[in-house]
Amino acid sequence: MIAFVNGAVAALTPNLAVIEVGGVGMAVHCTPNTIAGLRVGEQARLATSLVVREDSLTLYGFADDDERQVFELLQTASGVGPRVAQAMLGVHTPDALRVAFASGDAKALTAVPGIGPKGAQKLLLELKGKLGAPAPVVGAQRAVASGPAPWTEQLTAALIGLGYAPREAEEAVVSVTPQAEAAIAAGGSAPVPQLLRAALQSLNRAR
């Protein structure tokens, strides 16, 4: 198993990072949140999980070991493959998933593309207690931080990481804000992966 990769970031796409390791470019599938923390030309260390199939070897990358562990635990549920597990981590942090499973929050799971109400209930039954307890929330963390919403910062960082100018990134974020607000108003969270794709489409049209 390849536990991690460490090297210079050679290229980035919305869901893939190429990390140069010993002169070899390793293609690592990542969530937009992980991509947002990378910059081409800079050093990066990603925890990884190698998924072996008869016709492919696919490397998935994560910001830390906790994300990788949750990614692998999610796949112990029937019907959950690496793509669905990664989509879940693209929408929710590991602790947010722990809270969802501990509280039986099916609505949080249906915010993930590809998971419907029945699938969410099934996952709650199969995975409850398997991901461990969420980290305790200290007093300072309970306060709602002022300033931009977390999804806007994630999206802006991801676009800049893909090579767009800060002004272009900010304009693209503005263009998808109604989509994000609609998702939040419906009781969900801002779907960063879908918003990133929509932002890229708006940037391509502008060019």
Salt bridges, closest charged atoms under 4 A:
ASP65 OD1 - ARG68 NH2 3.28
ASP66 OD1 - ARG98 NH2 2.55
ASP95 OD1 - ARG98 NH1 2.94
GLU168 OE2 - ARG207 NH2 3.21
GLU171 OE2 - ARG167 NE 3.46
